[in-house]
Amino acid sequence: MFDNVWLIPLFPFIGFLINGLLGKKIKNETVIGGIGAFAVLCSFIVSCMTILNLLSLPGEERVANVKLFTWITSGHFNADIAFLIDPLSCVMIMIVTGVGFLIHLYSIGYMHGEEGFYRFFAYLNLFMFSMLLLVLGNNLLLMFVGWEGVGLCSYLLIGYYFHKKSAGDAGKKAFVMNRVGDFGFLLGVFTLFWYMGQNHNIWTIQFTELAANSHLLPTGGVVTVITLCFFVGATGKSAQIPLYTWLPDAMEGPTPVSALIHAATMVTAGVYMIGRMNYLFIRSPETLMVIAVVGACTALFAATIGTAQNDIKRVLAYSTVSQLGYMFLAMGSGAFAAGIFHLMTHAFFKACLFLGSGAVIHSMHHALHHAHSHDDAQDMRNMGGLRSKMPLTFLTFLLATIAISGIPGFSGFFSKDEILWQAFSNPHHGQLNYLLWGMGAVAAGLTAFYMFRLVFMTFFGECRITPKAKDHLHESPMVIVIPLIVLAALSVVGGYIGLPKVIGELFGGIPNYFEHYLEPVFRLSEEYMAQHAALGAEHHSATLEWGLMGLSVLIALFGIGVAFTMYVMNTELPKRFVATFPALHRAVYNKWYIDELYDYLFVNPCKALGRFLWKGFDVVVVDGAVNGVANVVMAFSGVFRFLQSGYIYNYAWSMAFGVVVILGYYVFK
């Protein structure tokens, strides 16, 4: 039934090989882009067939391991090239290939005329292959291969404009910070394998086998150590505090790269990994608390930074960091299905927002180029009034903005509200739940504010570029607009497959289809929570849930109202606010100086150590020792070379001197 699943990662890999090896000779952009997009479309078609086959099975039978061949066998250790097909992996492949195909299609128009066009599509296809390997792998080692693959591709794509120092630095920053997280991931793998083998003689890293034997794991203790190690890996890949600073800098790559990394692929890997190993994380209340606190802090902290940024892509970057914080808040609350649900809806509206910002930047570049202007095409202070010039882009962008703001009826509302409710009502964190809900609600209000600030500064008011440049602003070609329309539609309707229980009951008992679909994946966690629920745990009423839902919506509407007042009704208010609170604005604008703090604490000391090892140890000690030996040999040879003059009389005198010395020795001894 699932024999063809290996084709899902294979198609993008073939696209990578064709464009990577032959793209420079093909030269035709339509052919190169068509190969890259068609490869992902084929993967999407096979993914659709796979999920349909899965849905035809009873719920308890919706899991299959498809082994291709044995990869590594060494003693107790065994790893296969094999794929795990279950509801969670099918959700992920649908998101990755579906949104990924739209981004590939968009890239054909957006990257037109770029030097290295074939290289870009080769990297994109390799990225898709790596991500699909990550979500389909049936064991931790194969997941880690995909995990490292997306890290490599992010380095290549973020640094695509490698002639720019800022792009090269951003690529290196992403690569290094992800290696820090990956070290934690590997420690988690090693410790888990050792513990299960040494204590229970179960030597495995296969997910289904680990799940089947999860009852042998204790609560807390070594499991806390293991899960915290895995969470370190997740913080690096999914940009959580403290390893989040690489993600905003990833904006140095082309906009389709930002959409691919931020929406559907790499940054969701940490969330997926925790969801995949939910049966492990649920056994460590300490780790769950750490995840929930880090997620809530990241959601709120990144949202504050987004309120003061002027680069359109950078606003969206901090929005991604904040939304990932929501997903981790859900995971830390034990609401794994809610976290995956928000991962899906976020993929729709965030991809739409990034591609919409790319359409704006594309049009601005074109206009400024024709006007011979050197203004920044990504600075929102140079925009304004674009809704009349780019109506389709404006409409799709507005719909996605409403969705991310959590307005009822749109996808983001359903997933965000479910997370906030689970953060408030879960039985894991006691009184801390109230604080977690409050932080999430405030972050939601800030999200609504900075996203509508972006919309008002970009699409409303008067256009702030020169009249000559303004005449060249236009709607993007349809190859760019069509993906926006599809993603905007999904941003509106994508949440209806996961209606919260209270809303479903309001409409005649409509179930939460998404949560029901994922039940087999999270069944062990649900059973564990049912067995270990705290005595006297609170049972919250539907009235309370409705009240909190309404309050969170009011907070979001308040944020929108503040943005409308400041950036439409009275555009002098932002200047007056900055003048009144200059230090606060400067701190937020400079991202709370976290990059500078990291430079001071880590980067500069590492550079100083490197310089010392170079100039102090390598040059003085190592080179000094080697050169010193050479100098001593040269000094001796400089003396003895006079004995080899080549003149006969010198040799005769030497022989005579030798004879005299020998005779003198025998005479006077």
Buried (B, 14 or more C-beta within 10 A) or exposed (E): EBEEBBBBBBBBBBBBBBBBEBBBEBEEBEBBBBBBBBBBBBBBBBBBBBBEBBEEEEEEEBBBBBEEEEBEEEEEEBBBBBBBBBBBBBBBBBBBBBBBBBBBBBBBBBBBEBEBBBBBBBBBBBBBBBBBBBBBBBBBBBBBBBBBBBBBBBBBBBBBBEEEEEBBBBBBBBBBBBEBBBBBBBBBBBBBBEBBBEEEEBBBBBBBBBBBBBEEBEEBEBBBBBBBBBBBBBBBBBBBBBBBBBBBBBBBBBBBBBBBBBBBBBBBBBBBBBBBBBBBBBBBBBBBBBBBBBBBBBBBBBBBBBBBBBBBBBBBBBBBBBBBBBBBBBBBBBBBBBBBBBBBBBBBBBBBBBBBBBBBBBBBEBBBEEBEBEBBBBBBEBBBBBBEBBEBBBBBBBBBBBBBBBBEEBBBBBBBBBBBBBBBBBBBBEEBBEBBBBBBBBBBBBBBBBBBBBBBBBBBBEBBBBEEBBEBBEBBBEBBBBBBBBBBBBBBEBBBBBBBBBBBEEEEEEEBEBBBBBBBBBBBBBEBBEEEEEEEEEEEEEEBBEEBBEEBBEBBBEBBBBBBEBBBEEBEEBEEEBEEEEEEBEBBBEBEEBBEEBBEEEBEEEEEEEEEEEEEEEEEEEEEEEEEEEEEEEEEEEEEEEEEEEEEEEEEEEEEEEEEEEEEEEEEE
